[in-house]
Amino acid sequence: MVEWTEEERSFIQEIFSKIKYEDVGPKSLCRALIVYPWTQRYFAHFGNLYNEDAIMGNPEVARHGAVVLHGLDAAVKNMDNIKSNYAELGELHSEKLHVDPDNFKLMADCITVVIATQMRASFTPAMQAAWYKFLSVVVSALSRQYH
């Protein structure tokens, strides 16, 4: 079980209160697909992902990016039970979608970059540490099925 300080909980809540899901999610997934092009293989059914413009203009990428970000709501709402909250989603990604678990970390990094870009100086090192811890727990929970 992960131990959370009140400060960490407060930072996570503050970050989520500032996130615009329909902006951060799509930008994060676009970044992942562009920076890590091998991740595109999981989204071939999204159509044209041939270049940066196509990815950034793809409505399926935008939609799924928002879905991914909204998927973090369960973790924020129940920070003391993240692993069990993501058991089913981890199983889906492992057993049905066959997603390489390293991609969860890559997506977490892309989400962090987009949030840091938007929050700028208000994304303090202490806040970033709490955010990193939070996403690390989510990534671990999603990857648990693979172990």
URZIPE-V238216 format. One record per run of one state. SS is the DSSP state (hx for helix, st for strand, lp for the rest). FROM is the first residue (numbers start at 1). LEN is the number of residues. If there is no record, write none. Layout:
BEGIN
SS;FROM;LEN
SS;FROM;LEN
END
This chain:
BEGIN
lp;1;5
hx;6;13
lp;19;2
hx;21;15
lp;36;1
hx;37;10
lp;47;5
hx;52;5
lp;57;2
hx;59;12
lp;71;2
hx;73;5
lp;78;1
hx;79;7
lp;86;1
hx;87;10
lp;97;5
hx;102;21
lp;123;2
hx;125;22
lp;147;1
END
